[in-house]
Each structure stands twice: as C-alpha cells, then as structure tokens.
Amino acid sequence: MNLDWLIHAPWWAAALVIAAGGAIFWSGNQRRDTTMSRVGVGLAIIGLLLGIVAFVFPSDRQKMEARAKGIIRAVDKGDWKQMRDLLDEHTTVATIAMDIAAGRDKIVRSASAQMEMFKVSGVTVLSTQTTQVDTEITVLMKVGAKSDEILGEPFIIDCQFEFEKSGDKWLLGKITILRAGGANGDEVLIHEQRF
C-alpha cells in the first residue's frame, strides 16, 4: 500500500481536514456532545500533523517544483550566482526543435544578456503543474515577463523543466520553451548572442 499521499499531503488537504475538525468540534460544542467535540479536536490535530509532516518532509516533486521556481526568482532578481547554483553542469535550454544554450555558464550568460537586451523589469511564476513518473519529474510552468521593450500585458512564456534522478541526486536535464508570447517556441525569434 502506497502511503506517499499521506506523508506528502498537499497543503489544501491538511487545511480541509483541520477545517472539518473545527466544524465537528463547533457542532459538538453547540450540542454539548463531548464525544463529538473530541472527535473534532482529534481530526484538527491530524490535519495539523499532516501539514507539519508535508512541510518538514517535502516530496521530490515539491523539491523540484521549488527548484524550478527558484530559477525563475533568481532571473527576476538578476541573481546570476543563485541561478548558476540551481542549474546543473549539463543543463540545456531549448525549444522543441533546437537547443539554444547548453551548460550552466552559457545559460546564465545568455539569460543575463537577454534580460538586459529586452529591458526586462520583472519575471513572475503564474502557474505550475508538476508530474512524476518513476525517476523523472516534469514541471510545466507559465511565466509572465514585464519588459520596457514590450508594452502592455506581461509577455507569457510556457516552459517545461525536466528533472531526472541519477543515483541520489535530481539533475535538471533540460528547460524547454514551449510557447512564448502566444507563438510556438520554435516560431519565436531567439536572439542568441555568441559568447
């Protein structure tokens, strides 16, 4: 029996159990039913424990999602050392059809140059969807970029982070740009600078 869902319960599940426990406690208290009140308190404590366990022992999926978000935060802050630390030596950035940059140093240089060239003033994670199949974790992410060069709404970029377990480490193999500004990643003009 797989108890992974119990150990790595999502925050909303823990909150739901706490809320149900609170409601049962309140109902039992209104009726002066001590058994019902105790059940409510017990349920709320179980929900609290689920939340604590999930927070203290995050799953590999949660860790890789946090790592992908950390890369975006590093780009947003222009913290190129942090970005470099979150990438792996052989990470590549690509569209579906071609590689754009290979190796963490080239990726960091290219990202820094692109941020400066397009006068990007902010990058924000809009949504994420994380899946795991055995030793592979995929994080699909929608990112909004604000630029002085591109007026109006944030420029939306759909990207995919692909992690693979090697031994006891999770390696970021590829970041794929799926869509950028409503166009297929391969249709977008990529301004790659040679370094």
N, C-alpha and C positions, 0 to 999 in steps of 0.2 A: 504494500500500500504506500503510495507516494504522499508524503506529508509536507512536500515543499510549499504548497499553497498555504499551509498553516503557519509555517515558520516565516515565510516571506509574504504575509498577507499585505495587500495594498492598504494605504492609509485610510481610504474610504470604507473598507470592510471593518477595520478596527473602530472607526468613528460610528459606523452603523450599529455595531454590537454595543458600544458604550451608550449610544442614544436609546437603543432598545432596552438596555438595562436600566437606564434612567427613567424611561417611561413606565416600565414594570414596577420599579421602586415607587414612583409617584402614585401610580394606581393602587398599589398595595397599601401605601401610607394613607391614602384617602379613605380606603375601606377599613383601615386599621387591621389589615391582614399581615401579620409579621412574617409568615412564610413567604408570601408574595414579595414583600419588601426585601427579604433576604435573598431571594432568587434574583431580584433586580440588581441588588448591590453586587452579588456574585457575577452576574453577567457583565456588569460595567467593569468589574476588576479584570475579568477575562479579556474584554476588549482593550483595556489599558495595557495588559500584558502583551497582547498581540501586537499592539502599536510599538511598544518598547522593544520587543524582540525583532520586529521588522526594521526598526531604526538602528539598533545596535548591530544586527547581523544582516546587512543588505545582501540581496541575491547578486549573482554575477550580472544578471540583466540590469539591475538597478545601478551597479557599479559602472557598467559600460555606458549606460544612458547618461550618468553623471559625468563620465569622462568626455563623452561627445559634447555635452552642454558646456563643459569646462573649456573645450577647444573654442567654441563659439564665444564664450565670455572673454577668453584671452584675446581673440581677434578684436572684440568690441573695445577692450581696454588698451589695445596695442601692446600687450604684454607678450612679446615675442619669445622671451625665455620660457614662460609658462606654456605657451603653445608648443614650443620645441620639446619640452619635457613630457607633454601629453601624447605627442606623436611617437611612432616607432621608427627605427632606423630605415626600414624598407617600406614605409607607408607611401602610397601613391594617391594623387588627386587626379580624377579622370572624368570624362563624360562617358556615355555608354560606348562610344566608338573609339575614343583615343585617350591616351594618358596625357595629362597636362604638366604635372610635375612629379618627380619621383625622388624620394628621400626627404627626411625631415628638414634638413638645412635648406634645400631648394624650395620646399613648400613654404617655409617661414619667410624666406626672401621674397618669393612671389606674392604671398599674401600681404606682406608689408608694402610692396610696390603697388599692388592693386588698390589697397586702401588709400594710399597717397594719391595715385593717379585719378581715381574716381571721387576723391574727397569724401570718403565715407565717414559719416559722423556718428553712426551707431549701428550695431548689429544685435538683433534680438531673436531668441528662440520663440516661435509662435506655437508650435505643437511638435509632439514626438510620438512615435509608435515603435515599441521595441518588441522584437520576437527572438526566441532562441530555439534552435534545433540542434540538439546534441552539443557539439563543440563550436557552434557558430552562432554569433549574436549579430542581429541586424538592427540598427537604429535608423528609422526613417525620420527625417526632421524637416520641418518647414521653418525657414529663417527669413526675417524681414531686415533689409538693409536700407538705412537712410543715407542719401547722398546729396551733396550740393549740386552735383552734375545731373542727377536725375530728379526732376521736380515732381511734386505730388506725393502720392502714396508710397509707402516703402516698397522697394524692389524685392519681390518674393523669390526665394531660391528654395527648391526642393532638393535635398541631398540625402545620401544614404551612407552610413558608416558601417563598415563590415569588419567585425572582430572575429578572430579565430583563436581557440585555445591551443597553446603549444606548451606541453608539459604542465606546469602550474601557473603559467602566465597567459594573459589575454593580450594578443597582438592586434593592433589596428592595421589591417592589410590595405584597405582602400577606402577612400572617400569619393563617392560618385555624385557628380552634379547631374541630377535627373531633369530638372526644369529650372529655368531662370527667367524671370520676368514674363512668364506665360509661354515661353518658347521652349522646345525641347533643348536639353543641354547641348546637343551636337549642333543645333542651329544658331546658338549664341556665339557671337564673335568673341573669341577668347583672346585677350590682349596679353599674350605671354611674353615676358621680357627675357632675353637671353642673359644669363649671369655667368 
